Amino acid sequence: MFWLALAPGSLFAEGIQVRSAQLDVDSDGYRLNAEFDINLTNTLEDALNKGVALYFVTEFELVHPRWYWFDKKVVELHQQFKLSYNALTRQYRLSAGSLFQNYATLGEAVDVMSQMHDRLVADKDALQKNQKYTAALRMKLDLSQLPKPFQVNALASDDWSLSSDWYRWEVTP
């Protein structure tokens, strides 16, 4: 019983990990479906609750490897999320571009940010049949969007560096 009590703690490690990612094809083209595990550090939660907005970037690449030259980048996608807290309404706001949604808890906002469903990333004609492509996906905290005083602290502290490793897989249309 003692070991079982310790095991779940490792599931809540701070950071970002790609849980799953896949490309699906339909009549419109290739769609990305992905899920992330996002666990903010205490420092990031404190800063967020004190009014500092956090910006997260999801990056996706689809590359066609070539033996005779540099690899050909077929698709490159960046999606930015802004996570903020409003102390007057006691709500968390998640923004993507000009769209936003308010949430009662931080967990709800992070859950929405951690899922990407049916995101069109390429037309159906963008990939050649029977060719191998390498897809890569990651999410990270964008430190360049933080206020300048926080950027200096962020570079010197591991509490502010939040990024997943590149998650890579092969795609063959």
Steps between C-alpha positions, in 0.01 A plus 500: 500500500787738572635475145158562350471821699827630355444402138230757409724789607722436204201554271471862611853608413532861392543567131337423167490164325333392178260222597390416144507643150377383162413627154164396355389554142152597386348667194643842597855389574722393787383573852711498816367346820721528808488491878751644745564455871555852639604548862596853601768564759402673823696806388300523178168457685596773747600738220177424311286562810680833554411626152783382275365357174665181376539431128527145369593404145416175327733426208435243228725407207457253217823425317578296190850352548727513195831321463642739238430834664359654816169364618197673349271663757148441366300644792595731785234606749513714815203551730525735796288490816484775761409390851411775746317555828254775582498565875174701488294223343717220642510332161771367276495609137639294216548685170597373157522790258190715538297216654487455876314305766479551877532212747428473872814297576853480370456128442213559257700751298807275486286201396364692201848621403636145521277366223515564128221345295456494122741786427538523120874512431530411130291463187439151370731568203790627714640149561603250232368146517738227622761753617628508858466816703612581851255687722621684811302670777582686821361758741697755701464805719598802289741690724538784247139608570558546874557852638871591484574466875355148495703407192824562692383278788366237259837450333668444836241263649371155407161589649424706191623259233203294394526311172430158361748308293430466131261209446576344160323237293491380140214574264445312173194614302 
